[in-house]
């Protein structure tokens, strides 16, 4: 969504009841798709429509969109892409039954699979593993040199995002009580505007906004370091459980397109950067630099026990999501973490590894 939310409640530990009220207010807006960028090109009213939510971070998902691989592979469907600014907004769109697929971070997925949201969707792909493409940056001149220096400071991040999760993890690692930090809820572009006005002292966010902040700021910690310390974050491709049940061949086609994009990133980084640059409105050189900051798995890695797993055998992504939910519950972000079985059932392994490796 494009409208900034500069003056929402500053503390991160909002009551669950307030969250439900907020969702109730947001769903009508999602139903109208207000403030979202929707690609309706090539729509044919005689065809069923596949609705995809995407975000403007460098990924294979942008390559699939730019190169129109789904349109080519699924000519009997309309393909509708809608841009969102955060995983929280995508969760709201799933609740409103307005999308079928979404590119979303692991932290909002952990929230989505937990009460009170209980969103019926499944993880069908790993788009990337966060590295230096998500980080906490302090503005020059604030006197902030370490995460511990954030006590008493104002820090912006998009609530319910992987960046928010990583910020809380960084504070916990530095033994800083989140209550001692003024954490404000701002989407990436709104956080950049607040940074430029001097309204915030630090921001935890992702590319491409992150690179703009780095021009006059200092990186305190990146998600790559937090992953090494046991708090990894991922960008995931999720699909509505009902849609996957009704359209398994479409899901297979979508996963093949995503696997093809990952192969392009590895095998022809110049072509990958050109496609991503077209979607981000930047230069191929800048897009190539952004792509280098993330970790992109191979199809074989994704369909291994370390990540998604194989047909009927969910991999470690389920444990990663459960661990994220436990952490969010400890931070009073959700009432409680569901059992591990909830996350195991939410990993879509049908057809793996054959679907991804048959390229």
Buried (B, 14 or more C-beta within 10 A) or exposed (E): BEEBEBEEEEEBEBEEEEBEEBBEEBBEBBEEBEBBBEBEEEEEEEBEBBBBBBBBBBBBBBBBBBBEBBBEBBEEBBBBBBBBBBBBBBBBBBBBBBBBBBBBBBBBBBBBBBEEBEBBBBBBBBBBBBBBBBBBBBBEEBEBEEBEBBBEBBBBBBBBBBBBBBBBBBBBBBEBEBEEBBBBBBBBBBBBBBBEEEBBBBBBBBBBBBBBBEEEBBBBBBBBBBBEEEBBBBBBBBBBBEBBEEBBEBBBBBBBBBBBBBBBBEEEBEBBBBBBBBBBEBEBEBBBBBBBBBBBBBBEBBBBEEBBBBEEEBBBBBEBBBBBBBBBBEBEBBEEBBEBEBBBBBBBBBBBBEBBEEE
